[in-house]
Amino acid sequence: MSEPDATVSDPELLEKASAASKALKQAIGGKVVGQEQVIDLMLIGLLARGHALLVGVPGLAKTLLVASLAEALDLGFGRVQFTPDLLPADITGTDVLQEEEDANGQLRRRLRFLPGPIFHNLVLADEINRTPPKTQAALLQAMQERRVTVGTTTHPLPDPFQVFATRNPIEQEGTYPLPEAQLDRFLLEIHIDYPSEVEEREIARRTTSAELGEVPRVLDADDVRHLQALVPRIPVTDDAIDFAVALGRATRPPSARAGGPPAPSGRGKRGGDVSEVAEYVRFGAGPRGSQALVLAAKARAALLGEAAADIEDVRALVVPVLRHRLVLSYRAEAEGVHDVDVLEKVVAACSK
């Protein structure tokens, strides 16, 4: 395996990231039973400054997870319940005309911006697929640029700023599909499964016997910003980058793969054509998918206290990073082939 080309400049931050990961899971575990893997992925998204889409049936504590994370980090928390009649201004805010008295006692009218719920550190977009694409698009600039333009004025969003959106996968009545451009802006799609029998027994006991206590504060906004600044400085091995790029390219049908200059000698030779991709995938992951794999791998390495990200960090995140970037064909739906099935074949081919 090739060696990383740099070293982390602040080892103390690495130790702090690893310790914070354990403390946050313990703190959130006081309110949410189980879901350790989900919390890990949420923390990876947080450190990588990436947004996450939480997918699961009702009652699996999706909202509680995000609210508990905000409480443990002492961050501002805003919730938007997406409905068919929601307007973009209900999310971003709007300019209102107000009368104010000037120094001479005269009433004058002026426009004043009233910020919407998106002006918080952690924003929960609850049931995001229940509103039309026009309103969904109100999040695009915020998610990509971390600022919002209303009228002729652009307003910066708080730092840190993360969007956690939820989607119910079983109820399709009155829902709208998410635009591919918006899906691509989510770093991770996190699927939340039913709890085990032991966990469900604990949920029934804990939530019906007494008031749940407050989530203890583990970090503050400054700590989060410092840890987020650490992630881009974490080195990544050349092999891990090659693996991430190979995975992204292998998800594209052969006819859609772009050409380009040859890779450096001895590199870029992983993978190849995967028959399942040609048969079941209409559109694969774009370059943002490879970028997301590398960035998420760095965040995972930071949470584990590792000095560099490697192939194992990339492999552990293939499904949550790439699954929502695939557009499957009608044949896949007819034959019951899912995105996870395709990605398993892609990983196997690229690991050779």
Protein Blocks (a to p, Z undefined) as FASTA:
>chain_A
ZZdfbdcfblmlmmmmmmmmmmmmmmmmmmmggjllmmmmmmmmmmnopacdddddehil
mmmmmmmmmmmnopacddddddfkbcfklmnopcdddddddfkopacddddddddfklcf
bdcdehkllpcfklmmmmmmmmmnopacehjbccdddddddddddddfkbmghpacddfk
lmmmpmbacddddddfklmmmmmmmmmmbccdddddfbdfklmmmmmmmmmmpccdfklm
mmmmmmmmmmpcfklpccdddddehiakggiddfklmmmmmbdcdfklmmmmmmmmmmmm
mmnopabdcfklmmmmmmmmmmmmpccdfklmmnopafklmmmmmmmmmmZZ
